[in-house]
């Protein structure tokens, strides 16, 4: 299983919290209701900040 950096884990935790509060939105502006989507957004943001995260599956 993939290992993520501490920074990436914090980012995912933050996005999950936002999703539960109903504040997390996807790129199209719609509310995110899926846990998987929230995790994907968190990992994507962590990747942009330079955290150690494995590449996306294509």
Phi, psi and omega in degrees: 000148184290144177253134179250154178289165180297322180298318179294320179298319178296320181295317179295318179301318180295316181292324177296320179297316178299319180297315181296330177279347180085019182259348184278130179236149178278180180300330181277354178096358180277153178294141178268128180241348183267134177298318181299319180292322179296318179296317180299319179294317179298316179293322179296316179295321179296321178300317181296329180277355176093016179287159180282102180223132178301157180297157176294148173280137181248000000 
